[in-house]
Amino acid sequence: MGSIKSRIRRFCRKLHKTREGKGPGVVKTAPIDPEYCEYARYLYSPRRMIMSNFVAGLARGVGMAVGFSLLGAFVVYLLQQLAYKNIPVIGDFLAKIIEAVQARK
């Protein structure tokens, strides 16, 4: 079948030789577009795919952790402010939650 580099070279050469509207896999953009060759290198390189997906997953995980932390801190702050204002319904509800937490200790 050939090595990965030779397949990429063949793919890129085929794109450069293909005229617009003719040949295998007719594309809407110009066939000399270097992005096709870069995409082919990406597809045929498992190491590059794994690394890019790994970094994307790390970024997603860190983003979720930071987002949930900020959202949780905001909710706790909001509940504290409601407890300090001593609103009857919410204050009683929060007092029951605090009593339940302290009873488990």
Backbone hydrogen bonds, N-H to C=O, Kabsch-Sander energy under -0.5 kcal/mol:
donor,donor_aa,acceptor,acceptor_aa,energy
7,R,3,S,-1.9
8,I,4,I,-2.2
9,R,5,K,-2.5
10,R,6,S,-2.5
11,F,7,R,-2.4
12,C,8,I,-2.7
13,R,9,R,-2.7
14,K,10,R,-2.5
15,L,11,F,-1.9
16,H,12,C,-2.1
17,K,13,R,-1.8
18,T,14,K,-1.5
22,K,19,R,-1.9
33,D,30,A,-1.4
36,Y,33,D,-1.1
37,C,33,D,-0.6
38,E,34,P,-2.1
39,Y,35,E,-2.4
40,A,36,Y,-2.3
41,R,37,C,-2.3
42,Y,38,E,-2.0
43,L,39,Y,-2.6
44,Y,40,A,-2.2
45,S,42,Y,-0.9
49,M,45,S,-2.1
50,I,46,P,-2.8
51,M,47,R,-2.5
52,S,48,R,-2.4
53,N,49,M,-2.4
54,F,50,I,-2.4
55,V,51,M,-2.6
56,A,52,S,-2.1
57,G,53,N,-2.2
58,L,54,F,-2.4
59,A,55,V,-2.4
60,R,56,A,-2.3
61,G,57,G,-2.5
62,V,58,L,-2.7
63,G,59,A,-2.4
64,M,60,R,-2.5
65,A,61,G,-2.4
66,V,62,V,-2.6
67,G,63,G,-2.5
68,F,64,M,-3.0
69,S,65,A,-2.0
70,L,66,V,-2.5
71,L,67,G,-2.6
72,G,68,F,-2.8
73,A,69,S,-2.5
74,F,70,L,-2.1
75,V,71,L,-2.2
76,V,72,G,-2.5
77,Y,73,A,-2.4
78,L,74,F,-2.5
79,L,75,V,-2.5
80,Q,76,V,-2.3
81,Q,77,Y,-2.4
82,L,78,L,-2.1
83,A,79,L,-2.2
84,Y,80,Q,-2.4
85,K,81,Q,-1.5
86,N,83,A,-0.8
87,I,82,L,-1.1
91,G,87,I,-3.4
92,D,88,P,-1.9
93,F,89,V,-1.9
94,L,90,I,-2.7
95,A,91,G,-2.2
96,K,92,D,-2.1
97,I,93,F,-1.9
98,I,94,L,-2.5
99,E,95,A,-2.4
100,A,96,K,-2.4
101,V,97,I,-2.1
102,Q,98,I,-2.4
103,A,99,E,-2.1
104,R,100,A,-1.1
105,K,101,V,-0.5
105,K,102,Q,-0.6
